[in-house]
């Protein structure tokens, strides 16, 4: 399987982790130095990101489109658009950028940036 398809599958796994609030699976695919830029402008490290995932609620659904994967050697950047519904039925749209790095033969997410526009 080529690297783009590997990242496409990892992107799908990442989104499933978001929907299910699956911090245990996230822990396996995030680098130890992972940073996430949140929609409110804060930046959190991996332990705080996992804490927030564990404290959160699963989503009702999340669909992605306009997925663009760009490769730069052992770095992959994924851009995509989301449409989501929370457990309470609130809906929104957003975009994300995830940065993946191949380390010791394994792809790990090293950074993410999330934008949300609620109520769309």
VMD Tcl script that builds the backbone (N, CA, C; Angstrom):
set m [mol new atoms 360]
animate dup $m
set s [atomselect $m all]
$s set {name element resname resid chain x y z} {
  {N N UNK 1 A 0.856 -1.177 0.000}
  {CA C UNK 1 A 0.000 0.000 0.000}
  {C C UNK 1 A 0.899 1.236 0.000}
  {N N UNK 2 A 0.549 2.213 -0.825}
  {CA C UNK 2 A 1.381 3.412 -0.864}
  {C C UNK 2 A 1.088 4.323 0.324}
  {N N UNK 3 A 1.977 5.269 0.548}
  {CA C UNK 3 A 1.913 6.131 1.744}
  {C C UNK 3 A 0.633 6.970 1.781}
  {N N UNK 4 A 0.160 7.442 0.638}
  {CA C UNK 4 A -1.075 8.243 0.615}
  {C C UNK 4 A -2.247 7.409 1.108}
  {N N UNK 5 A -2.347 6.160 0.658}
  {CA C UNK 5 A -3.448 5.306 1.112}
  {C C UNK 5 A -3.324 4.942 2.585}
  {N N UNK 6 A -2.104 4.772 3.072}
  {CA C UNK 6 A -1.909 4.547 4.505}
  {C C UNK 6 A -2.427 5.751 5.291}
  {N N UNK 7 A -2.077 6.948 4.843}
  {CA C UNK 7 A -2.552 8.148 5.538}
  {C C UNK 7 A -4.064 8.324 5.397}
  {N N UNK 8 A -4.621 7.920 4.273}
  {CA C UNK 8 A -6.085 7.981 4.110}
  {C C UNK 8 A -6.759 7.083 5.155}
  {N N UNK 9 A -6.216 5.884 5.363}
  {CA C UNK 9 A -6.769 4.983 6.377}
  {C C UNK 9 A -6.564 5.535 7.789}
  {N N UNK 10 A -5.407 6.117 8.058}
  {CA C UNK 10 A -5.164 6.718 9.372}
  {C C UNK 10 A -6.079 7.917 9.600}
  {N N UNK 11 A -6.352 8.669 8.555}
  {CA C UNK 11 A -7.282 9.787 8.670}
  {C C UNK 11 A -8.678 9.275 9.049}
  {N N UNK 12 A -9.115 8.199 8.403}
  {CA C UNK 12 A -10.414 7.614 8.744}
  {C C UNK 12 A -10.431 7.134 10.201}
  {N N UNK 13 A -9.336 6.526 10.648}
  {CA C UNK 13 A -9.235 6.086 12.038}
  {C C UNK 13 A -9.283 7.274 12.988}
  {N N UNK 14 A -8.572 8.337 12.656}
  {CA C UNK 14 A -8.555 9.549 13.480}
  {C C UNK 14 A -9.983 10.084 13.639}
  {N N UNK 15 A -10.726 10.150 12.539}
  {CA C UNK 15 A -12.110 10.653 12.591}
  {C C UNK 15 A -12.982 9.724 13.431}
  {N N UNK 16 A -12.807 8.405 13.303}
  {CA C UNK 16 A -13.571 7.472 14.151}
  {C C UNK 16 A -13.256 7.716 15.621}
  {N N UNK 17 A -11.997 8.016 15.938}
  {CA C UNK 17 A -11.626 8.323 17.325}
  {C C UNK 17 A -12.335 9.577 17.819}
  {N N UNK 18 A -12.447 10.570 16.955}
  {CA C UNK 18 A -13.167 11.801 17.322}
  {C C UNK 18 A -14.630 11.471 17.605}
  {N N UNK 19 A -15.268 10.766 16.681}
  {CA C UNK 19 A -16.695 10.457 16.813}
  {C C UNK 19 A -16.969 9.636 18.070}
  {N N UNK 20 A -16.139 8.637 18.333}
  {CA C UNK 20 A -16.366 7.742 19.468}
  {C C UNK 20 A -15.750 8.244 20.767}
  {N N UNK 21 A -15.035 9.386 20.709}
  {CA C UNK 21 A -14.299 9.886 21.875}
  {C C UNK 21 A -13.386 8.792 22.424}
  {N N UNK 22 A -12.642 8.160 21.523}
  {CA C UNK 22 A -11.817 7.007 21.844}
  {C C UNK 22 A -10.382 7.430 22.163}
  {N N UNK 23 A -10.151 7.831 23.401}
  {CA C UNK 23 A -8.835 8.299 23.822}
  {C C UNK 23 A -7.798 7.175 23.798}
  {N N UNK 24 A -8.206 5.946 24.073}
  {CA C UNK 24 A -7.253 4.841 24.074}
  {C C UNK 24 A -6.670 4.608 22.682}
  {N N UNK 25 A -7.514 4.651 21.656}
  {CA C UNK 25 A -7.014 4.494 20.290}
  {C C UNK 25 A -6.193 5.720 19.882}
  {N N UNK 26 A -6.662 6.914 20.259}
  {CA C UNK 26 A -5.887 8.133 19.971}
  {C C UNK 26 A -4.480 8.008 20.539}
  {N N UNK 27 A -4.367 7.489 21.746}
  {CA C UNK 27 A -3.070 7.365 22.401}
  {C C UNK 27 A -2.075 6.584 21.543}
  {N N UNK 28 A -2.572 5.642 20.744}
  {CA C UNK 28 A -1.719 4.806 19.903}
  {C C UNK 28 A -1.254 5.517 18.630}
  {N N UNK 29 A -2.026 6.488 18.140}
  {CA C UNK 29 A -1.693 7.103 16.849}
  {C C UNK 29 A -1.155 8.527 16.975}
  {N N UNK 30 A -1.096 9.051 18.202}
  {CA C UNK 30 A -0.542 10.388 18.418}
  {C C UNK 30 A 0.897 10.279 18.897}
  {N N UNK 31 A 1.759 11.111 18.346}
  {CA C UNK 31 A 3.150 11.167 18.804}
  {C C UNK 31 A 3.193 11.704 20.227}
  {N N UNK 32 A 4.249 11.369 20.950}
  {CA C UNK 32 A 4.375 11.837 22.334}
  {C C UNK 32 A 4.448 13.360 22.404}
  {N N UNK 33 A 4.933 14.014 21.339}
  {CA C UNK 33 A 5.039 15.472 21.310}
  {C C UNK 33 A 3.905 16.122 20.523}
  {N N UNK 34 A 2.787 15.411 20.348}
  {CA C UNK 34 A 1.610 15.922 19.634}
  {C C UNK 34 A 1.106 17.220 20.251}
  {N N UNK 35 A 0.724 18.160 19.389}
  {CA C UNK 35 A 0.072 19.406 19.812}
  {C C UNK 35 A -1.195 19.600 18.991}
  {N N UNK 36 A -2.249 20.085 19.637}
  {CA C UNK 36 A -3.520 20.365 18.963}
  {C C UNK 36 A -3.898 21.829 19.173}
  {N N UNK 37 A -4.164 22.517 18.076}
  {CA C UNK 37 A -4.700 23.881 18.127}
  {C C UNK 37 A -6.218 23.767 18.077}
  {N N UNK 38 A -6.866 24.194 19.142}
  {CA C UNK 38 A -8.314 24.076 19.285}
  {C C UNK 38 A -9.044 25.243 18.629}
  {N N UNK 39 A -10.346 25.056 18.361}
  {CA C UNK 39 A -11.131 26.137 17.760}
  {C C UNK 39 A -11.143 27.428 18.589}
  {N N UNK 40 A -10.954 27.326 19.914}
  {CA C UNK 40 A -10.952 28.522 20.765}
  {C C UNK 40 A -9.595 29.215 20.813}
  {N N UNK 41 A -8.618 28.707 20.053}
  {CA C UNK 41 A -7.309 29.335 19.997}
  {C C UNK 41 A -6.290 28.777 20.970}
  {N N UNK 42 A -6.710 27.879 21.853}
  {CA C UNK 42 A -5.758 27.281 22.787}
  {C C UNK 42 A -4.974 26.170 22.094}
  {N N UNK 43 A -3.811 25.881 22.620}
  {CA C UNK 43 A -2.979 24.786 22.134}
  {C C UNK 43 A -2.765 23.835 23.298}
  {N N UNK 44 A -3.020 22.539 23.061}
  {CA C UNK 44 A -2.861 21.554 24.122}
  {C C UNK 44 A -1.906 20.450 23.669}
  {N N UNK 45 A -1.202 19.877 24.639}
  {CA C UNK 45 A -0.299 18.765 24.357}
  {C C UNK 45 A -1.077 17.453 24.401}
  {N N UNK 46 A -0.388 16.357 24.148}
  {CA C UNK 46 A -1.043 15.051 24.078}
  {C C UNK 46 A -1.772 14.683 25.373}
  {N N UNK 47 A -1.138 14.796 26.553}
  {CA C UNK 47 A -1.872 14.420 27.766}
  {C C UNK 47 A -3.166 15.224 27.964}
  {N N UNK 48 A -3.124 16.519 27.700}
  {CA C UNK 48 A -4.329 17.336 27.857}
  {C C UNK 48 A -5.362 17.006 26.784}
  {N N UNK 49 A -4.915 16.776 25.558}
  {CA C UNK 49 A -5.818 16.382 24.480}
  {C C UNK 49 A -6.556 15.100 24.862}
  {N N UNK 50 A -5.815 14.095 25.345}
  {CA C UNK 50 A -6.441 12.833 25.741}
  {C C UNK 50 A -7.387 13.020 26.922}
  {N N UNK 51 A -7.005 13.877 27.872}
  {CA C UNK 51 A -7.888 14.150 29.014}
  {C C UNK 51 A -9.208 14.741 28.529}
  {N N UNK 52 A -9.124 15.678 27.593}
  {CA C UNK 52 A -10.344 16.306 27.064}
  {C C UNK 52 A -11.192 15.314 26.278}
  {N N UNK 53 A -10.550 14.435 25.529}
  {CA C UNK 53 A -11.305 13.416 24.796}
  {C C UNK 53 A -12.033 12.510 25.788}
  {N N UNK 54 A -11.340 12.071 26.836}
  {CA C UNK 54 A -11.961 11.189 27.833}
  {C C UNK 54 A -13.124 11.882 28.557}
  {N N UNK 55 A -13.020 13.188 28.760}
  {CA C UNK 55 A -14.068 13.931 29.459}
  {C C UNK 55 A -15.235 14.296 28.543}
  {N N UNK 56 A -15.027 14.174 27.233}
  {CA C UNK 56 A -16.056 14.575 26.278}
  {C C UNK 56 A -17.066 13.473 25.995}
  {N N UNK 57 A -18.023 13.824 25.180}
  {CA C UNK 57 A -19.070 12.899 24.759}
  {C C UNK 57 A -18.842 12.489 23.305}
  {N N UNK 58 A -19.181 11.251 22.974}
  {CA C UNK 58 A -19.119 10.852 21.565}
  {C C UNK 58 A -20.044 11.728 20.727}
  {N N UNK 59 A -19.713 11.873 19.466}
  {CA C UNK 59 A -20.570 12.601 18.544}
  {C C UNK 59 A -21.618 11.657 17.977}
  {N N UNK 60 A -22.716 12.230 17.531}
  {CA C UNK 60 A -23.728 11.431 16.843}
  {C C UNK 60 A -23.190 11.007 15.475}
  {N N UNK 61 A -22.516 11.933 14.799}
  {CA C UNK 61 A -21.950 11.622 13.487}
  {C C UNK 61 A -20.937 12.687 13.077}
  {N N UNK 62 A -20.085 12.314 12.137}
  {CA C UNK 62 A -19.177 13.268 11.499}
  {C C UNK 62 A -18.884 12.746 10.101}
  {N N UNK 63 A -19.121 13.587 9.124}
  {CA C UNK 63 A -18.791 13.272 7.743}
  {C C UNK 63 A -17.655 14.177 7.312}
  {N N UNK 64 A -16.784 13.649 6.461}
  {CA C UNK 64 A -15.681 14.448 5.950}
  {C C UNK 64 A -15.754 14.497 4.428}
  {N N UNK 65 A -15.296 15.588 3.867}
  {CA C UNK 65 A -15.168 15.700 2.422}
  {C C UNK 65 A -14.032 16.668 2.128}
  {N N UNK 66 A -13.788 16.882 0.868}
  {CA C UNK 66 A -12.696 17.741 0.420}
  {C C UNK 66 A -11.380 17.350 1.094}
  {N N UNK 67 A -11.138 16.034 1.191}
  {CA C UNK 67 A -9.925 15.527 1.816}
  {C C UNK 67 A -8.761 15.686 0.837}
  {N N UNK 68 A -7.712 16.353 1.294}
  {CA C UNK 68 A -6.516 16.563 0.484}
  {C C UNK 68 A -5.312 16.075 1.273}
  {N N UNK 69 A -4.578 15.158 0.689}
  {CA C UNK 69 A -3.395 14.598 1.339}
  {C C UNK 69 A -2.182 14.982 0.516}
  {N N UNK 70 A -1.228 15.626 1.187}
  {CA C UNK 70 A 0.010 16.043 0.519}
  {C C UNK 70 A 1.186 15.393 1.226}
  {N N UNK 71 A 2.117 14.912 0.435}
  {CA C UNK 71 A 3.284 14.209 0.976}
  {C C UNK 71 A 4.550 15.042 0.780}
  {N N UNK 72 A 5.378 15.040 1.817}
  {CA C UNK 72 A 6.673 15.702 1.791}
  {C C UNK 72 A 7.680 14.759 2.446}
  {N N UNK 73 A 8.043 13.701 1.733}
  {CA C UNK 73 A 8.930 12.701 2.304}
  {C C UNK 73 A 8.250 11.957 3.432}
  {N N UNK 74 A 8.818 12.035 4.633}
  {CA C UNK 74 A 8.250 11.363 5.803}
  {C C UNK 74 A 7.268 12.245 6.572}
  {N N UNK 75 A 6.743 13.269 5.896}
  {CA C UNK 75 A 5.713 14.147 6.470}
  {C C UNK 75 A 4.504 14.105 5.550}
  {N N UNK 76 A 3.327 13.942 6.141}
  {CA C UNK 76 A 2.079 13.993 5.398}
  {C C UNK 76 A 1.171 15.030 6.027}
  {N N UNK 77 A 0.528 15.832 5.198}
  {CA C UNK 77 A -0.401 16.851 5.685}
  {C C UNK 77 A -1.771 16.546 5.104}
  {N N UNK 78 A -2.768 16.494 5.973}
  {CA C UNK 78 A -4.137 16.197 5.560}
  {C C UNK 78 A -5.017 17.399 5.892}
  {N N UNK 79 A -5.720 17.884 4.877}
  {CA C UNK 79 A -6.704 18.957 5.033}
  {C C UNK 79 A -8.070 18.358 4.699}
  {N N UNK 80 A -9.109 18.732 5.428}
  {CA C UNK 80 A -10.446 18.236 5.107}
  {C C UNK 80 A -11.510 19.141 5.729}
  {N N UNK 81 A -12.718 18.971 5.246}
  {CA C UNK 81 A -13.902 19.676 5.744}
  {C C UNK 81 A -14.751 18.666 6.506}
  {N N UNK 82 A -15.368 19.115 7.599}
  {CA C UNK 82 A -16.236 18.250 8.394}
  {C C UNK 82 A -17.641 18.815 8.479}
  {N N UNK 83 A -18.589 17.906 8.596}
  {CA C UNK 83 A -19.975 18.217 8.948}
  {C C UNK 83 A -20.303 17.257 10.081}
  {N N UNK 84 A -20.763 17.786 11.199}
  {CA C UNK 84 A -20.922 16.916 12.374}
  {C C UNK 84 A -22.210 17.217 13.122}
  {N N UNK 85 A -22.622 16.231 13.920}
  {CA C UNK 85 A -23.770 16.377 14.821}
  {C C UNK 85 A -23.341 15.850 16.181}
  {N N UNK 86 A -23.555 16.653 17.211}
  {CA C UNK 86 A -23.213 16.218 18.563}
  {C C UNK 86 A -24.319 15.313 19.106}
  {N N UNK 87 A -24.071 14.705 20.237}
  {CA C UNK 87 A -25.035 13.783 20.840}
  {C C UNK 87 A -26.369 14.464 21.124}
  {N N UNK 88 A -26.332 15.771 21.416}
  {CA C UNK 88 A -27.575 16.493 21.709}
  {C C UNK 88 A -28.264 17.027 20.454}
  {N N UNK 89 A -27.718 16.714 19.273}
  {CA C UNK 89 A -28.356 17.106 18.024}
  {C C UNK 89 A -27.848 18.400 17.416}
  {N N UNK 90 A -27.004 19.143 18.135}
  {CA C UNK 90 A -26.429 20.362 17.566}
  {C C UNK 90 A -25.544 19.992 16.378}
  {N N UNK 91 A -25.582 20.821 15.352}
  {CA C UNK 91 A -24.797 20.532 14.155}
  {C C UNK 91 A -23.792 21.632 13.897}
  {N N UNK 92 A -22.812 21.301 13.094}
  {CA C UNK 92 A -21.812 22.296 12.741}
  {C C UNK 92 A -20.969 21.819 11.576}
  {N N UNK 93 A -20.154 22.724 11.099}
  {CA C UNK 93 A -19.198 22.408 10.052}
  {C C UNK 93 A -17.845 22.932 10.493}
  {N N UNK 94 A -16.816 22.431 9.883}
  {CA C UNK 94 A -15.488 22.899 10.230}
  {C C UNK 94 A -14.467 22.408 9.233}
  {N N UNK 95 A -13.236 22.705 9.533}
  {CA C UNK 95 A -12.107 22.216 8.745}
  {C C UNK 95 A -11.031 21.783 9.718}
  {N N UNK 96 A -10.160 20.897 9.254}
  {CA C UNK 96 A -9.015 20.510 10.060}
  {C C UNK 96 A -7.803 20.292 9.172}
  {N N UNK 97 A -6.659 20.431 9.804}
  {CA C UNK 97 A -5.387 20.091 9.198}
  {C C UNK 97 A -4.653 19.213 10.193}
  {N N UNK 98 A -4.284 18.018 9.751}
  {CA C UNK 98 A -3.505 17.102 10.586}
  {C C UNK 98 A -2.149 16.900 9.931}
  {N N UNK 99 A -1.119 16.886 10.745}
  {CA C UNK 99 A 0.239 16.664 10.259}
  {C C UNK 99 A 0.736 15.354 10.842}
  {N N UNK 100 A 1.201 14.478 9.939}
  {CA C UNK 100 A 1.680 13.155 10.301}
  {C C UNK 100 A 3.162 13.057 9.983}
  {N N UNK 101 A 3.887 12.327 10.808}
  {CA C UNK 101 A 5.318 12.119 10.601}
  {C C UNK 101 A 5.612 10.618 10.697}
  {N N UNK 102 A 6.395 10.120 9.757}
  {CA C UNK 102 A 6.793 8.716 9.802}
  {C C UNK 102 A 8.050 8.615 10.649}
  {N N UNK 103 A 7.899 7.969 11.805}
  {CA C UNK 103 A 8.987 7.843 12.765}
  {C C UNK 103 A 9.261 6.371 13.020}
  {N N UNK 104 A 10.481 5.959 12.803}
  {CA C UNK 104 A 10.863 4.554 12.988}
  {C C UNK 104 A 9.896 3.615 12.263}
  {N N UNK 105 A 9.476 4.015 11.061}
  {CA C UNK 105 A 8.615 3.185 10.236}
  {C C UNK 105 A 7.139 3.270 10.543}
  {N N UNK 106 A 6.750 4.089 11.522}
  {CA C UNK 106 A 5.339 4.192 11.913}
  {C C UNK 106 A 4.850 5.622 11.726}
  {N N UNK 107 A 3.681 5.761 11.087}
  {CA C UNK 107 A 3.068 7.076 10.946}
  {C C UNK 107 A 2.383 7.469 12.249}
  {N N UNK 108 A 2.710 8.680 12.760}
  {CA C UNK 108 A 2.090 9.221 13.973}
  {C C UNK 108 A 1.625 10.645 13.702}
  {N N UNK 109 A 0.483 10.999 14.267}
  {CA C UNK 109 A 0.007 12.377 14.170}
  {C C UNK 109 A 0.846 13.229 15.117}
  {N N UNK 110 A 1.451 14.298 14.583}
  {CA C UNK 110 A 2.295 15.165 15.402}
  {C C UNK 110 A 1.634 16.507 15.709}
  {N N UNK 111 A 0.636 16.878 14.895}
  {CA C UNK 111 A -0.043 18.148 15.135}
  {C C UNK 111 A -1.399 18.147 14.444}
  {N N UNK 112 A -2.317 18.932 15.002}
  {CA C UNK 112 A -3.639 19.109 14.409}
  {C C UNK 112 A -4.086 20.540 14.659}
  {N N UNK 113 A -4.874 21.055 13.720}
  {CA C UNK 113 A -5.469 22.379 13.857}
  {C C UNK 113 A -6.934 22.235 13.462}
  {N N UNK 114 A -7.840 22.659 14.348}
  {CA C UNK 114 A -9.272 22.458 14.147}
  {C C UNK 114 A -10.002 23.790 14.145}
  {N N UNK 115 A -10.892 23.957 13.173}
  {CA C UNK 115 A -11.767 25.126 13.097}
  {C C UNK 115 A -13.201 24.632 13.069}
  {N N UNK 116 A -14.069 25.205 13.886}
  {CA C UNK 116 A -15.476 24.812 13.924}
  {C C UNK 116 A -16.364 26.049 13.751}
  {N N UNK 117 A -17.413 25.877 12.970}
  {CA C UNK 117 A -18.427 26.910 12.790}
  {C C UNK 117 A -19.755 26.284 13.193}
  {N N UNK 118 A -20.146 26.423 14.441}
  {CA C UNK 118 A -21.341 25.767 14.978}
  {C C UNK 118 A -22.608 26.338 14.353}
  {N N UNK 119 A -23.633 25.490 14.337}
  {CA C UNK 119 A -24.958 25.921 13.923}
  {C C UNK 119 A -25.145 26.116 12.435}
  {N N UNK 120 A -24.303 25.531 11.641}
  {CA C UNK 120 A -24.432 25.675 10.177}
  {C C UNK 120 A -25.225 24.540 9.609}
}
mol reanalyze $m
mol bondsrecalc $m
mol representation Tube
mol addrep $m
